Amino acid sequence: MMKILFVKHDGVLKSNRRYLEILSERTDWEIHLISPEYWYEPSFRKKFYFESSDDSIIKHPVKSFFARHPIFFKYNSKQLTNEIKEINPEVVFISNDPYAISAYQAIKGLRDKKIIIYGIQNIKKYIPFPFSSIYRHNLKYCDYFLGCNTATLKINQDWGFKGPVDYLPIGIDREHFKKKTNYSLPDIPRIGFVGRVEEIKGIKYLIRALNILEFKVKLTVIGEGSQLNWIKENVNKNKIELIIKSFVSHNKMPEEYLNLDLLIVPSITIWRWKEQFGRVLVEAMASGVPVIGSDSGAIPDVLGDAGIIVKERNAEDINRAIKLIVNDEDLRIKLIKKGFMRVEKYFFWESVADKVINVIEKTMKP
């Protein structure tokens, strides 16, 4: 029986392990997982401890340090080495950018194994020593590179990776989301913004776009951040009925999407960040909600032709797209159907698992 080891810092949450379960169900492989004992997520200001789950994944929580940043955190070296030695996998799948310390720890000493790296960084940055050396070392021993956006594939090729690359999106659970059955609009359209309420998420441009609409809308903002007070002070109360929900649990989000007629993701690019994926886009499409997204980072990768892409930092462009979807029922229904088909093809965990199986099989061929 072939042993496959996944090294995933986000594997502390069972919701992020769904495709590993599917792998174990669809193959005769022995699936192992190494994750930190906990992970602190700064955007949620919350520490997540390793969750147990009743499945066939063999789990190995490992002590770690600085467990709040994917690049700088490191596993307890002795424990990690012992776990990997005992597992003795044929393939090691590392979910972290190749200049991360934890990626180096996992690869070190495994040069006779097949290595797959899954990265997300989509800005070509200056990488200082010693991370530049870690970067080159890890790419040297990598057999296959996967990325959750197309930009990271090109960046790692520019850094010298000569092997095969492919796009592997982040998935969602098919059973978790319900699809809307009624696509008609209420008298006051319900627009949603989901995510960190920060400048990089483009919330100011969304408010400016809504302020100049010719009709009234209901805006639901789900998230926390430094721009909440700015929103409250700058919404045109004659045009926008504002609802703010600082926190909604993952389990409650499907109901929130069912109460929306349109989701808008107006993220902007800055020198050190641009949108790396945009899971809320996928969740909305799976729920039968049409989507408008800016052209920042990976948003066009996710939407394809299933949503409307607008120029980032452009309130007038957002305004035109809103009016287009609200006023054209045929277009709205067409986008809803295209969105769900796109999720079905690429973004449910079953599709992600099938892609991973295919990549592992390719990697194992002589």
C-alpha positions in Angstrom: 0.0 0.0 0.0 1.4 3.4 -1.1 1.8 5.9 1.7 1.1 9.6 1.0 2.0 12.2 3.5 0.4 15.7 3.5 2.1 18.4 5.5 -0.5 21.1 6.0 -0.5 23.9 8.6 -4.2 24.5 7.8 -4.9 20.8 8.4 -5.6 21.7 12.1 -9.2 22.2 10.9 -11.2 19.2 9.7 -13.0 21.3 7.1 -9.7 21.8 5.3 -9.1 18.0 5.3 -12.1 17.0 3.3 -10.3 16.2 0.1 -7.9 14.0 2.0 -10.9 12.0 3.2 -12.0 11.7 -0.4 -8.5 10.5 -1.5 -8.6 7.8 1.1 -12.1 6.7 -0.1 -11.2 6.7 -3.8 -7.8 5.0 -3.6 -6.1 2.2 -1.6 -3.4 4.7 -0.5 -2.6 5.2 3.2 -3.1 8.9 3.8 -1.1 10.6 6.6 -1.4 14.2 7.8 1.1 16.3 9.7 -0.1 19.6 11.1 0.7 21.9 14.0 -1.0 21.2 17.3 -2.7 24.6 16.9 -2.7 27.5 14.5 -3.3 31.2 15.3 -5.1 33.0 12.5 -4.4 36.8 12.8 -7.3 37.8 10.5 -9.7 36.1 13.0 -7.6 36.8 16.1 -8.2 33.3 17.2 -6.2 30.2 18.0 -7.5 27.0 16.4 -6.5 23.7 18.0 -6.1 20.5 16.0 -9.5 19.0 15.5 -10.1 15.3 15.7 -12.3 13.7 13.1 -13.7 10.2 12.5 -12.1 9.2 9.2 -9.4 7.1 7.8 -6.7 9.8 7.7 -3.8 9.0 10.0 -3.1 12.2 11.9 0.1 13.4 13.4 -0.2 16.7 15.3 3.3 18.1 15.8 4.5 20.8 18.2 5.4 24.0 16.5 6.8 27.5 17.0 5.5 30.9 15.7 2.3 29.1 14.6 0.7 32.2 13.2 2.6 32.8 9.9 2.9 30.2 7.1 6.4 31.3 6.2 8.1 31.7 9.5 6.6 29.0 11.6 8.6 25.8 12.2 7.8 22.4 13.5 9.7 20.7 16.4 12.5 19.3 14.3 13.0 16.1 16.3 9.4 15.2 16.5 8.8 16.0 12.8 11.9 13.9 11.7 10.7 11.0 13.8 7.2 11.2 12.5 8.3 11.3 8.8 10.8 8.5 9.4 8.2 6.3 11.0 5.6 7.0 8.2 8.2 6.5 5.5 6.0 7.9 2.7 6.5 7.4 -1.1 5.1 10.9 -1.8 5.2 14.1 0.4 2.6 16.8 -0.5 3.6 20.1 1.2 0.9 22.8 1.4 3.1 25.9 1.8 5.1 28.2 -0.4 8.6 26.8 -1.2 10.5 29.4 0.7 8.8 28.5 4.0 10.8 27.1 6.9 8.4 24.3 7.4 8.6 23.2 3.8 12.4 23.0 4.1 12.0 20.9 7.3 9.7 18.5 5.5 11.9 18.1 2.5 15.2 17.9 4.3 16.4 14.3 4.3 13.7 13.1 1.9 15.6 13.4 -1.4 14.7 9.9 -2.4 10.9 10.6 -2.1 8.6 12.3 -4.6 7.9 15.9 -3.5 4.8 17.9 -4.5 4.6 21.6 -3.3 1.4 23.6 -3.2 1.9 27.4 -3.1 -0.2 30.5 -3.0 2.2 33.5 -3.3 1.2 35.5 -6.3 3.5 38.5 -6.1 7.1 38.2 -7.2 8.9 39.6 -4.1 12.5 40.1 -3.1 13.3 37.0 -0.9 16.2 37.7 1.5 18.7 35.2 2.7 18.3 32.6 4.2 14.8 32.2 2.7 16.2 32.6 -0.8 18.5 29.6 -0.2 15.5 27.7 1.3 13.5 28.6 -1.8 16.1 27.2 -4.3 16.8 24.1 -2.2 13.1 23.2 -2.0 12.5 23.8 -5.7 15.5 21.7 -6.6 14.0 18.6 -4.9 10.4 19.3 -5.9 8.9 17.0 -8.5 5.6 18.8 -9.2 4.4 22.3 -8.3 0.8 23.2 -7.8 -0.7 26.6 -7.1 -4.1 28.0 -6.1 -3.7 30.8 -8.6 -2.0 31.0 -12.0 0.5 33.8 -11.1 2.3 31.6 -8.5 3.0 29.0 -11.2 4.8 31.6 -13.3 6.7 33.0 -10.3 8.1 29.6 -9.3 9.1 28.9 -12.9 10.9 32.3 -12.9 12.7 31.1 -9.8 14.1 28.2 -11.7 11.6 25.3 -11.3 11.7 23.2 -14.5 9.2 20.5 -13.6 5.5 20.2 -14.3 3.1 22.8 -12.8 -0.7 23.0 -12.6 -3.5 25.0 -11.1 -5.2 23.5 -8.1 -8.0 25.6 -6.6 -9.1 25.6 -2.9 -12.3 23.5 -2.6 -15.5 23.7 -0.7 -17.8 21.0 0.7 -20.6 20.1 -1.6 -22.9 19.1 1.3 -22.3 22.4 3.2 -23.9 24.8 0.7 -27.5 25.0 -0.4 -28.4 26.3 -3.8 -31.1 29.0 -4.2 -34.2 28.0 -6.1 -35.8 31.4 -6.5 -33.8 33.8 -8.7 -36.3 36.7 -8.7 -35.2 39.9 -7.1 -37.0 41.6 -4.2 -38.0 45.3 -4.4 -34.8 46.2 -2.7 -31.9 44.1 -4.0 -29.7 42.5 -1.3 -26.0 42.9 -1.9 -23.3 41.2 0.2 -19.7 41.9 1.1 -17.9 39.0 3.0 -14.4 39.3 4.3 -12.0 41.5 6.2 -13.3 45.0 6.3 -9.9 46.6 5.3 -8.8 48.9 2.6 -7.1 46.1 0.6 -10.6 44.5 0.2 -11.8 47.6 -1.7 -14.8 48.3 0.6 -14.5 52.0 0.0 -15.0 51.6 -3.7 -18.1 49.4 -3.1 -19.7 52.1 -0.9 -19.0 54.8 -3.4 -20.5 52.7 -6.2 -23.7 52.0 -4.1 -24.0 55.7 -3.1 -24.5 56.7 -6.7 -27.1 54.1 -7.6 -30.5 55.3 -8.9 -32.3 52.7 -6.7 -32.1 51.6 -3.1 -30.2 48.5 -1.9 -29.7 46.5 1.2 -26.0 46.0 2.0 -24.9 43.2 4.3 -21.3 43.5 5.5 -20.0 40.3 7.1 -16.6 40.7 8.7 -14.5 42.8 11.0 -11.8 45.4 10.3 -10.6 48.9 10.5 -13.0 50.3 7.9 -16.2 49.6 9.7 -16.5 53.2 11.1 -15.7 54.6 7.7 -18.5 52.6 6.2 -21.0 53.8 8.8 -20.0 57.4 8.3 -20.0 57.4 4.5 -23.0 55.3 3.4 -25.7 57.3 1.7 -28.5 56.3 4.1 -31.1 57.3 1.5 -29.7 54.7 -0.9 -28.3 52.0 1.4 -29.9 50.0 4.1 -26.8 48.9 6.0 -26.5 45.7 8.0 -23.2 44.8 9.7 -22.5 41.3 11.1 -19.0 41.3 12.6 -18.8 37.5 12.8 -20.7 34.7 11.3 -19.5 31.1 11.9 -18.6 28.9 9.0 -21.6 26.7 9.7 -24.0 29.7 9.4 -22.6 31.1 6.2 -24.7 29.0 3.8 -27.9 30.7 5.1 -26.3 34.1 4.7 -25.6 33.5 1.0 -29.3 32.4 0.5 -30.3 35.8 1.7 -28.2 37.6 -0.9 -29.0 38.5 -4.5 -25.5 39.6 -5.4 -22.0 39.3 -3.9 -19.3 41.9 -4.6 -15.6 41.3 -4.0 -13.9 44.6 -4.9 -10.3 43.8 -3.7 -7.4 46.1 -4.6 -3.7 45.4 -5.3 -1.0 46.9 -3.2 2.8 46.4 -3.4 2.9 43.5 -0.9 -0.5 41.9 -1.4 -3.2 41.0 -4.0 -6.0 38.5 -3.8 -4.6 35.0 -3.7 -7.8 33.1 -4.2 -11.2 34.3 -2.9 -13.1 31.4 -1.4 -16.2 33.6 -0.9 -16.5 33.8 -4.7 -16.8 30.0 -4.9 -19.2 29.8 -1.9 -21.5 32.4 -3.5 -21.5 30.7 -6.9 -22.3 27.3 -5.2 -25.3 29.0 -3.5 -26.7 30.4 -6.7 -25.6 34.0 -6.1 -24.2 36.0 -9.0 -20.8 37.6 -8.4 -19.0 40.8 -9.3 -15.2 40.7 -8.7 -12.4 43.1 -9.3 -9.4 42.2 -11.5 -7.1 42.0 -8.5 -4.9 38.9 -8.3 -6.6 35.5 -8.6 -10.2 36.7 -8.8 -10.4 36.3 -12.6 -8.9 32.8 -12.2 -11.8 31.9 -9.9 -14.6 33.6 -11.8 -13.7 32.8 -15.4 -16.8 33.7 -17.4 -19.2 33.0 -14.6 -19.1 36.5 -13.1 -18.5 40.1 -14.0 -14.9 41.4 -13.7 -14.5 45.1 -13.0 -11.5 47.3 -12.8 -10.1 47.5 -9.3 -10.3 51.0 -7.5 -13.1 51.9 -9.9 -16.5 52.7 -8.3 -18.1 53.7 -11.6 -17.2 50.2 -13.0 -18.7 48.5 -10.0 -21.8 50.7 -10.3 -22.3 49.8 -14.0 -21.9 46.1 -13.2 -24.5 46.2 -10.4 -27.0 47.9 -12.6 -26.3 45.4 -15.4 -27.1 42.4 -13.1 -30.0 44.0 -11.4 -31.7 45.2 -14.6 -31.0 42.2 -16.9 -32.8 39.1 -15.6 -31.6 36.9 -18.4 -28.0 37.8 -17.7 -28.4 37.3 -14.0 -29.8 33.8 -14.4 -27.1 33.0 -17.0 -24.4 34.0 -14.5 -26.0 32.0 -11.7 -26.1 28.8 -13.9 -22.6 29.3 -15.2 -21.4 29.9 -11.6 -22.8 26.6 -10.4 -21.4 24.7 -13.3 -18.0 26.2 -12.7 -18.1 25.2 -9.0 -19.2 21.7 -10.0 -16.3 21.3 -12.5 -13.5 22.8 -10.4 -14.2 23.7 -6.8 -16.1 21.0 -4.9 -13.6 18.9 -2.9 -14.4 15.9 -5.1 -12.9 17.7 -8.1 -9.9 18.9 -6.1 -9.3 15.3 -4.8 -9.5 13.9 -8.4 -6.9 16.4 -9.5 -4.6 15.5 -6.6 -4.9 11.8 -7.4 -4.0 12.5 -11.0 -1.0 14.5 -10.1 0.3 11.9 -7.6 -0.1 9.2 -10.2 1.8 11.3 -12.8 4.5 12.0 -10.2 4.9 8.2 -9.5 5.4 7.3 -13.1 9.0 6.4 -13.9 
